C-alpha cells in the first residue's frame, strides 16, 4: 500500500513539475487599446484571441487592456508596462521624432508592427446648438478628448487650423470619448470630437437619442494647409450610411489618420513574429471583425509606419514577400 502511495505521489509530483515548467515557459503579453466604444478595444481582443488559440504552439498568453489611448499606450510600451499598443499614426510619428508630448525626447525604442484601419477626425454637434461649421464652435462647450489620447491633439490641430484657440474661444471639456454621447444627449456639452474608425458605437449612441445630432465638416483652406504640412494626416469622410439617426443627408468631409500596432525593441522577436503571422495568415477572418476593416489590404497594412519595423515582424514580411 505504502509502495503504491509513494509511486502515485511521484507521478503526481512529476506532472506538477512538467506543468510548472510549461507555465514558466509561457510568455504573458498585454495589448493596450482604448475606450471600449471605439475600434481599438475589439481590435486588441481579436489579435489576442488569435494568438491564444495557438498558445500550445507559441507559448504566448495575450490579454487586452482598455486604456486612455495612443499617448498612454506609447508611454506604457516604452516603460514595459505593455508589450503592444494600438496607436494613431500621428502619435507614432511624433513619438519617434521627439515631438508634441515627447518634445526633445525621441522614443528611439518604439517599433512598428503594422497599420490597421483608417480613422476619421469626427465632429458631432447637437442641432439645437446651431453648429453647422467648425467656426461656429466658438463660445460652445466642446469635448476635445481626454489627456493621454491621440484624438485630443487631433481636435486641437483642427481647431487651430480653423483659427480657434481651444483655451480661449470655447469651453473645452476633456473627458473620454465613451462619456461624450451621454453628455451631449443630456445637454451638458454642445459638441464633441472623436478620432475613430466607422461605424463607431459612440456615434451610434450619440445619433440615436432624443436630442437631434449632425456631423459637422472639418474642412476648409486652413485644414487643407494643415494636411499638407503634417505628413501623417490625409483627407477622409464620415460615411452616413452607418448613422441613420443623424440629420445629415450626405457623407461629411474631414481628415484622418491610421490606427497602428506598435511595440518595443525590447519585446522578443519570436513574440512579435507570432502575432504578425496570426493576423496576416488569418487576414480574411480579421477583416470580418469590424466594418472599418473592409478596406484593408495586406500591402496597406505596411503604410503609415514612422517607427522602424520590429525585426520579428520584418522576418514574417520577408518570408511572405510583402517586403523584399
N, C-alpha and C positions, 0 to 999 in steps of 0.2 A: 504494500500500500504506500509505504513511505517512498519506495523507488519510483512508483507512478507519479506521486506528487512532485518529486524532485524533477522528473522528466517534463511534466506538464509546466512546471514553473520555468524550466529552462527554455522551453518552446515559447512560452508567453514573453519571457524576458527578451528572447531573440527577436520576436516580432516587434516588440516595443522599440528595440534598438534600430531595426530597419525603418520603422515608421518615423522615428526621431531623426534618422539620417535623411529620409526623404523630405521631412519638414524643414530640416536645416538647409537643404539644397534649394528650397523654394524661394524665389526672388519676389518680394512684395513691391508692387509699384502703385502709385496713386496718380490719377489723372485729374488735374484741376480744370473746371469747366466755367460755369457762370450761373446766372439765375435759372431756376427750374422752369420758367416760362419761355426761355429762349431756346435756341437750337444747340448751344454748346453742351448743355447737360445731357440730352439724349444722344448727342454725338459721342461724348465720352463714354456713356453707358454702352453704346453699341460696340465701340472699339474694345472696351473691357470684356464684354461678353464673348467676342470673337477669340480673344487671347485665352480667356478662361476655359473655353471649350477645348483648347489644346494644352491644358495645364500639364497633363502627363507627358506631353512631348517637349514643351518648352520649360517647364518648371517655373512658370510665372503666374502669380496671382494678382490680378489687377482690380483696383477699386476706383470709384469715382467720388469726387468731392465737389459740391456746389460752392462756388467762391464768388468774390467780388468782381471777377472779370480779368481782363487782359493784364493790367499793370500788376495786380496781385499775383497772377499766375507766373509772369516773368520773374518777379522777385522771389516767389516761393520755389520755382525751379532752380534759380541761381543759388538759393540758400540750402537746397537739398531737402526742403520740406515736401516738395512734389517732384516726381520724376518726369512728368509730362504736363503740358498745359495747352489749352486752346487759346490762341492769342490773335487779335486783329493784326493784319499785315502792317498797318501803320505803326503799331506799337512794337512789332518785331523790328522794323526799320529803325525806329527811334532808340530802342534799347541797344542794338548792336552798334549804332553810331554815336551813342552817348548824348542823346537829345531829350528834350522835354523833362520828364521826371528823372531821367538818368543823365542830365546835363553834366558833361565833363567826367562821366563815369561809365565808359563803354562796358557793356556786358559781354566781354570777349569769349566767355564760355557758353554763350547761348548758341544752340544749334537748331536748325530747321529739320523737320521730318517730311511734311507735305502740307499743301494747301487743301482746304476742304470746300467751302462754298462761298459765293459772293454774299455780302451783307450790305444792305442799304441804310443810309442815314435817314431815318424816317421821322417825320414830324406830324403829330396828330393834334388837332385842336377842337375844342367844343364849338359848335356852330354859334351858340349864343354869346361867345366871347368875341365874335366878329373878327376872326383872324383868317384872312384869305391869302396873305403873303407873309414871308418871313419878316419883312419890315414891320408888320403890324403886331409883332410880339412885344414891341416897346410898351412898357408900363404894365405888362401882363405877368402873371405868376406862372413860371415855366419850369418844369423839371428837366435839368440838363444831364442828369446821371450821377451816380454815386462816385465819390473818390475811390480810386483803385480800379475803375472800369475804363475800357477803351473808349466807350461811347461818350464819356464826359468831354474828352478832348475834341472828338468829332463835333459835338454840339458847339463848343467854344469856337472851333475853327469856322464852322458855318456862320455863326453869329458875327464873328469878326469880319468875315468876308463880305457880309451884308452891311457892315458898318455899325454893328451893335456891340456895345460894351456890356457883357453879361453882369458885371458887378454894379453898373450904374443905371443901365437903361431898362432893366426888368427885375422882377423878384425871382431870383434863381433858387429853386429847390434842388436838393442833391440827394435824392433817395433812389433806391434800387428800382430797376425797370419793372419788376414784378408788382411793386406797390403803386406805380403810376396810374394804371387804368382805374383802380378804385378811387384814387384821389381825384381823377378827372370826373368820374361819374358822380362823386359826392360834392363836386363844386369847389374843392379845395385847391385845385390848380386849373389853369385855363388851357394848357397845352403841355405836351412832353415830347422829347426826342428819345429815340431808341435806335441804336445801330444793330440790325438783326437780319437774319435770313427770313424770307417769306415763303409760306404763311407763318405768322407768329401768334402764339397763344395770347400774348399781351395785347396785340392789336385786335384780335378777335373779341377779346373781353371788352376792350375799350369801345368798339363799334357796335356792341350788342346790347348796350344799356339804354335807359330811358333818355339820357342826355344825348342828343344827336352830335355826331363827330364827323369831321372832314380831315382828309390828309392834305397837308399844305406843301406846295412845291418848295424845294430847297434848290433854287436855280437862279440864274441871272449872271450878269457880267462879272460881279465880284466872285461868285462861285466858280465860274469858268477860269478866271485868273488863278484862283487857289488850286484848282485841279492841275493846271499847267505847271504850277510851282512845286507841287508836292507829288512825287512820283508814285506814291502808294494809293492815291485816290483816282477814281475813274467815274464817269457818268453812269447813272443807274436809274431805276424807276421802281415805284411801288405797284405791284400787279393788283388791280382792283377786283379781279375775279375771286380772290380769296376773302374779300370783305364786303359782302352784300349789304351789311348794315351801315356802311359809310355813305355819305351824301354825294360823294364824287361820282362822276359819270365815266371818266377816262383814267387811264394809268397816270400816275403822278411822277413828274421829273424830280430827280435828286442825284446824289452821288454816293459812292460806297467804297468798301474795302473788301479784302478777302479774310476769311477765317483761316488761321493756320495752326498746325500742330507742331509744338516745339518741345525741346528737351535740353539737357545739359551735356557738355562734352564729357562729363564725369559718369554719365549713365553708360553701362557696358554695351558694347557693340551688339552682342547676341540678343539683348533685350529689345533694342531699337529695331534690329533686323526682324525679330519675330512679329512685332506689332505692325511694321510696314508690310511684311509679307501677308499677314492675315487680312489687312484692309484691301490690298491690291489683288490678292488671289480670290477674294470674295467680293470683287468690285461691284458686280451687278446686284448682289444682295444688299451691299452697302448703300447703293443709290436708291433703293426702295425704302430706306428707313425714314426719309423725310422728303416732302415735295421740293424743298430747297436744293436737294441733291440732283434733281432731274437733269440739270445742265452739266453735270460733272463729266470730265473725260480724264483718263489716266495722265495724259500729257498736261492737261490743265492743272492737275494737282501738283505739278512741279513749278508752277508760276507763282509770282508774288512772294518769293522767299528771299529775304535780305540777308539772313544769317547763313553761315556755311552749312551745307547739308551734313548731318551726322554720318560718320563712316558706316554705321550699321545700316542706315537707310540707303546710303550710296551703294553699298555692296549689293543690295537687292535690285536697285535700279539698273546697275550694270549687268547683273545676271539676266534680267529680262529684256535688256536692250532699250530701256527708257532713256538711259544716259549712256553715251558711247565712251 
